[in-house]
């Protein structure tokens, strides 16, 4: 389902990209303000790290229910409500002085983020069914672009005003404007069904898609991926402080470099996807991320090498999520809401657990434990991909 019967695809793409730009900016700017949030609520940094858990918990809840609703009722209402929830949640949690209230409003923010994430991916896939891998990489490029600028802007705001929360207030305002634009658009009707991918096409009728081993493999892959993407992106500032004695402002710049490399990786993915099979593109990206995390593990204490490997990881991660979404949409064209909803929900579970665990390891144990955690999970990603690739080929051959 999409806006496509009454709204031009380019308008849909513009709205989705604008939402993802600000989505990325506000999400990536969370890491540099964790210390400030801890001070505001009188909590420890580890306790405030649960902000990330509640953010992904909200995303998980909405993604579990929004996929089937999208398949039945369309995208317009989901997108609109999600933008409103993001506006309210961001404005409220960044002004909270109590940790319980902050976590409650972060949960609402997560509901909005989950709806925007799911809705934008689906509507863009429907708008451009013939080259959805390329366009999805472009959509996620804007998330990466926002994520690149978010920590840097937060660092500048901290340096100039003593607070990085101003960035989140700007994001809330933009989401409100986008909600007004979406509200003014005509309601949606059933849209274009993307063509199936001959290498991954599988069960496509109703609830039977949840029985597909291919779907569950790709879902577990995205669970681990999202967990370590945010596990590094959210804690890179703190890691650079503890391992390389960088200031908070300079650590935030390293976080921006990570998200910037991820952004470039998505542009590269958009270009390469026209020449390279989706599965091989995903495999190459995961192999690169494993090299980067192993390099990070063995470069502790070397500031230049550490920054270099963080950039390698970011670049390799760039195409992973959009390419995985493209694979899932192509495999389940008639039930893409259910399939992508489950995929996004599993990603939220990863974001719920793994960044929190990474933060505990970094703060309570050591940078070595933190980097080892990232490396092991990157290895798990490669193993899951190999199993997925073999299962997909076996399933399509029967």
N, C-alpha and C positions, 0 to 999 in steps of 0.2 A: 504494500500500500504506500502511496506517496501523494504529494501535492500535484502530481504531474498532469492530471487531466485539466487543470485550470491555471496552473502556474508554470512558466517556462523553466526548463531544467537549470539554466544558468542562474536564475534568481534563487532557486532552491540551493544550488551549490554555494552561492554567495552567502546566504544566511547560515548554512551549515558551517562554512569555513570561518565566518566571523565568530560564531559561537565557540568553535574549537580553538580559535586564537585566544580568546579571553579565558576559556576553560583551561588551556595549557598554562597561561600566565598565572592565574590564581592558584592552580594546583602546585606548580613548581615553586611559587613564592612562599609556600607553607614552610619549607625547611628552614630558610633564614629567619623566620619569625617564631620558631618554636621556643627559643629562649625568652622572647618577649611575652609570649602567651603564658609560659611558666611563671614569669614574674608577676603578670597581671592577676593570676589566679592563686598565687602563693603555693605553687606545686613544683615538684621536681621535673627535670627534663624528661625522665623516663615516663612519668605519669602523663605529661602533656603529649608524649609520643602516641598515646592512645587516641589522640585526635585523628591520626591516620586510620586507626582501626574503625572508629565510628564513621568516618567518611566512606570507607569501603563497605561497611555494614549497610549503610543507607543505599548505596549503589546496588548491593546484592539484593536487597528487598524489592526494589523497583524493577530490577532486571528479571527477577523470577516471575513477576506477574505481567510485566509490560509486553513481553514478546507475544504471547497468545492474544492479548488484547489488541496489539497492533495488527496482527493477521486478520482479526475480525472487524475492527472498527476504523482502522486507518491511523495516520501519523499526526494529524494536525493537533488534536487535543493533548496527546502525550507530550509533544514538543512544547506547546504553550505552557502547560502546567509545570513541566520540568524547568523552564526558564524562570517562572515565577518562584518556584521553590528555591532555586539557586540564588535569586535576588534576596529573598527573605533570609535564607540560611547564612549567606556570606555576611550580610550587614549585621545580623544578630550575633553570630558566634565571635566575630572579631571585636565586638564591644562588650562581651561578657566578662564579668569579674569573678564568677563562680565556675569551678571546673564542671560540676554536673550540668549547669545550664549551657556551658560552652559545648559540652559533648552532645547535648540534646539538639542544639542548633547545627552542629557539625553533621549529625545524622540527617537532618532535613536537607542540608547542603548536599550530602551524598545521594539522597533521593533525586535531587535535581540533576546532579552530575550523571548518575546512572541513566536517567531518561534521555538526557541530551546525547550521551555517548551512543546508546542503542539507536535512538531515533535518527541521528545524523548519518550513522553508518548505513542504515537501511534505506533512507530516502535517497542518499547519493548513489547507492548501488542500483536502485531502481531507475534513477535519472539517466544513468550511463551504463546500461546493461552489457554492452559489447566490450567495453574497456574498463570494467569496474576495478580491476587491480590497480591500474594506473591512477584512476581518479580517487580511489580510497587512499592511496599513498599521498596524493596531493592534499586530501582533506586532513590527514594526520600530519602532514607537513606544517599546516597552520597550527595544530596543537603544539608541535615541536617549536615553531617560531615563537609562540606565546610563552612556552616553557623556557626558551632561551632568554627572552627579555625579562621574564618574571623575577628570577633571583637577582639579576643585575639591577633592576629597578628597585627591588626591595633593599639591596645593599646601598644604593645611592640614597634612598629614603632614610635608612638607618643612619647613614653618615651625616645627612643634612638636618634631619629632624629628630633623630633618636628613636624613630618608629618606622617599621616596614609595613604596618597594617594599612597604610594609605592605599597601597596597590590593590588590596582586596576590596576596599570601598569603591575604587574606580571600576573594578570588575563587576561589582553588584549593580552599579549604575548602567553599565553597558548591557548587562543581561536584561535589565528592566526595559531598555530601549528595544532590544531584540524581541522581547515578549510583546511589546506593542506592535511591532511590525508583523509578527506571526499572527497576532490576533486580527489584524486587518486583512489578512489573506483569506481567500475562499477555502471552505472545508475541502478535504481530500476524498478521493474515491479510489477504488482498486486500480493499481498502476501496472507497471511493466514487470513481467517475470523474467529475471536474467536467465541466459542459457546455461544448461548444466555443463560442468567440466567433465570431459570424458575420462579423466584419470581419477576422479573422486566422486562421481555421481553414485548415489546410494538410495536407501529407503526414503520415500518421500510422502507417505500418507499418514496424516494425523499424528497421534502420539507414538506411532511406530518409529519415528525418527529417533526417539530416546533409547531405542534398542541397538542403535548402530555403534559398533566398536570404533569406527572412524571418528564419529562425532565425539565420543568420550575421550579418545586419545588426544584429539586436537583441543578439547576443553581442558584436560589436565596440563597440556603443554602451555596453554595461555594462563592457567592458574600460576604456574611457576614463573612464567615470563613476567607477568604484571607484578608479582611479588618482588622479583629482584630488580625490575626497572625502577620501581618506586623505592625499593630498599636502598638502592644507590642514589637515586635522585633526591630523596628526602634527607639522607644522612651524609651526603658528600661534603656539605659545609662543615659539619661536626667532625667528620673523618679527617679533613684537611687541618682542622684545628688541633686534633689530638695526635695525628701522625706526622705533620709537617710544621706545626706551630704557626700556622697562618692565622691572621686576624679574621674576625667574623666577616668583615666586608670583602676581603680577598678570597675567603672560602666560598662566599656567595658567588663570586666571579667564576670560580672553578665549577660550581654547580651550573652556572649559565653555560659554560663551555661544554659540559656534558649534554645538556638539553640542546645546545646549538649543534653539536655533532649528530645527535639523534635527528634533528631537523634536516640536516644535509643528507643523512642516510635515507630519509623518506623521499627526498627529491631524487636521489640516486635510484631508489626502488621504483619510483614512478617511471624513470627513463628505462631502466633495465627490464622492467616487467613486459615491455613490448617485444623483447627478444628472448627472454628466458622464461621457461616454465615456472609456474607459481611455486611448485614444490621444491624445485632446485634453488629458486631464489630464497625461500625460507631456510633451506638447509645451509646455504652459504652464509646467511646472516647469523644463524645460531653457531656455526663453527667459528666465525669471527668473534662472537661474544665470549666463547670459551677461551680463545687466545687472549682476549683482553682481560678477563677476570683472573686467569693464571698469571698474567703479567703484573696485575695489581697486587696479587698475593706475594710475589717475589720482589716487588719494588718498594716495599714499605721503608719509609725514612728517606727515600730519594724523591724530592719534590717534583723535579722535572719529569722523571719516569712515571711517577704516580699520575700526574696530570695527563701525560701522553696516553697511558692505558685507560684512564677514565674516558678520554675522547674516543679511543678505539671501541670501547664498549658501547658508548652512545651511538656512534656511527653504525655499528653492527646491529644494534637494537632497532634502528630507525624503521626498517621495513617489516619487522616481525608482526606487529599487531594488525596493520592494514592488510598485509598479505594473507594472514590467517583468516581474517574476516572474509576476504575475497574467496578463499578456498571453501569456507563454510557456506557462503551464499550460493556458490556454484554447485556445491554438493546437494543443497536442499532448496532449490528455487521455489517450490510451492509452499514451503513451511519455513521461510527464512526468518520470520519473526521468532518462532520457537527456537530454531537452531542458534541464531545469533544472540537471542536472549539468554540461552543456557551458556553459551560461550562467554558472554559478558559477565554473567553471574559468577562463573567459575573464576574469571579474572578478578572479580571483586573479592572472592574468598581468598585468593592469593594476596591481594592488597590488604585484606583484613589481618592476615596472620604474619606474612613474611617480613614486611617493613618493621612491624612492631618487634618481631624476634631479632631482626638485624640491629635495631636500636639498642635492645637489651644487651646483645653481645658486644656492641661497640662501647657502650657506657659502663657496663658492669664487669666485663671480662677484659677484652683487649682489641686493638685494631687487627691483630692477627686472626682472632676468632671471627671477626666481622668479614675479612677478606676471604677466609677459608669457607665461610658460609656462602658467599657469593659464588665462589669457584665451584663448589659442590653442586649448587643449584644450576649453574650454567652447564655442567656435565650432564645433569639430569635432563635438561632441555634437549641436548643432542641425542641422548638415548631415546627419549620419547619420540623425537622426530624420526629416527631410524625405524622404530616400531610402527609409527603412523604410516610412513612411506610404504613399508612392506604390507601392512594391513590394507591400505587403500588399493594397492595393485592387486592383491589377492581377492578383495571384495568385488572389484570391477571385472575380474576375469571369470567370476562364477555366475 
